[in-house]
Amino acid sequence: MENEIEVVDAKDRSRYEAHDAEGNLMGFVDYRLHPGVISFLHAETLPEFRGRGVAGTIATKSLDDARALGLRVKPACPFYQSFLEEHTEYADLVKEPQQ
C-alpha cells in the first residue's frame, strides 16, 4: 500500500521513525527522556514524503506512547507545539511551565 506508514520507537537513537512499506525512512522526531517527562526536540519529514501525513502519524504514535507510559510531554519542537494546539485530546500530557 503506497500510503502505509509504520512508526517505531528507535530507542537506541532516541527518536521515533516512520517507514514506508519498503522500509524507507520517511521522517522522524528526536526526543530526550527525563524522569517522568519526554521532550520532543526536532521533527522532520524527508522531502520526498512531505504532504502524506508522516509528521502527524509520528506525533500521534509518540503521544499515545507517552500517555501509555504515564509521561508528561514537553513540546520543544515547533511542529509538536502546533500539533498539540490543534489536537486538544493530548492537552493533558503537556508539561506545565515551571515557575
C-alpha positions as CSV (number, residue, x, y, z in Angstrom):
1,M,0.0,0.0,0.0
2,E,1.5,3.3,-1.1
3,N,0.4,5.4,1.9
4,E,1.3,2.8,4.5
5,I,3.3,4.3,7.4
6,E,4.8,2.3,10.2
7,V,6.1,4.3,13.2
8,V,8.6,2.7,15.6
9,D,10.4,4.0,18.7
10,A,14.1,3.7,17.7
11,K,15.2,3.8,21.4
12,D,18.9,3.4,20.6
13,R,18.7,6.6,18.6
14,S,16.2,8.4,20.9
15,R,13.8,9.1,18.1
16,Y,10.6,7.9,16.6
17,E,10.9,6.9,13.0
18,A,8.3,6.5,10.2
19,H,9.0,3.9,7.5
20,D,7.1,3.1,4.3
21,A,6.1,-0.4,3.3
22,E,9.5,-1.0,1.7
23,G,11.3,0.1,4.9
24,N,12.4,3.5,3.6
25,L,12.8,6.2,6.3
26,M,10.1,8.8,5.7
27,G,10.6,11.0,8.8
28,F,11.5,11.2,12.4
29,V,11.3,13.1,15.7
30,D,14.2,13.3,18.1
31,Y,13.4,13.1,21.8
32,R,15.0,13.2,25.2
33,L,13.7,11.3,28.2
34,H,13.9,12.8,31.7
35,P,12.3,11.3,34.8
36,G,8.6,11.4,34.1
37,V,8.9,13.6,31.0
38,I,9.6,13.2,27.3
39,S,10.8,16.3,25.4
40,F,10.2,16.3,21.6
41,L,13.1,18.2,20.1
42,H,13.0,18.1,16.3
43,A,10.6,16.7,13.8
44,E,11.5,16.2,10.2
45,T,9.8,14.6,7.2
46,L,12.1,13.8,4.3
47,P,11.3,16.0,1.3
48,E,10.1,13.1,-1.0
49,F,7.5,12.1,1.6
50,R,6.1,15.5,2.6
51,G,2.3,16.1,2.3
52,R,1.4,12.5,3.2
53,G,0.7,12.9,6.9
54,V,4.0,11.5,8.0
55,A,4.7,14.0,10.8
56,G,1.2,13.8,12.2
57,T,1.4,10.0,12.2
58,I,4.6,10.1,14.1
59,A,3.2,12.7,16.6
60,T,0.1,10.6,17.2
61,K,2.1,7.4,17.9
62,S,4.6,9.2,20.1
63,L,2.0,11.0,22.1
64,D,-0.1,7.8,22.5
65,D,3.1,6.1,23.8
66,A,3.8,8.9,26.2
67,R,0.3,8.6,27.6
68,A,0.6,4.8,27.9
69,L,3.9,5.2,29.8
70,G,2.5,7.9,32.1
71,L,4.9,10.6,30.8
72,R,4.3,14.3,30.6
73,V,5.2,16.0,27.3
74,K,7.4,19.0,26.7
75,P,7.0,20.1,23.1
76,A,10.3,21.9,22.4
77,C,9.8,21.4,18.6
78,P,7.6,23.9,16.8
79,F,5.7,21.2,14.9
80,Y,4.7,19.5,18.2
81,Q,3.7,22.8,19.7
82,S,1.3,23.4,16.7
83,F,0.1,19.8,16.7
84,L,-0.8,19.9,20.4
85,E,-2.7,23.2,19.9
86,E,-4.8,21.6,17.2
87,H,-5.2,18.2,18.9
88,T,-6.6,19.1,22.3
89,E,-7.2,15.5,23.1
90,Y,-3.5,15.5,24.1
91,A,-3.7,18.6,26.3
92,D,-3.5,16.6,29.5
93,L,0.0,15.4,28.5
94,V,1.7,18.9,28.2
95,K,4.1,19.6,31.0
96,E,3.2,22.7,32.9
97,P,5.7,25.5,32.6
98,Q,8.0,25.8,35.7
99,Q,7.7,28.9,37.7
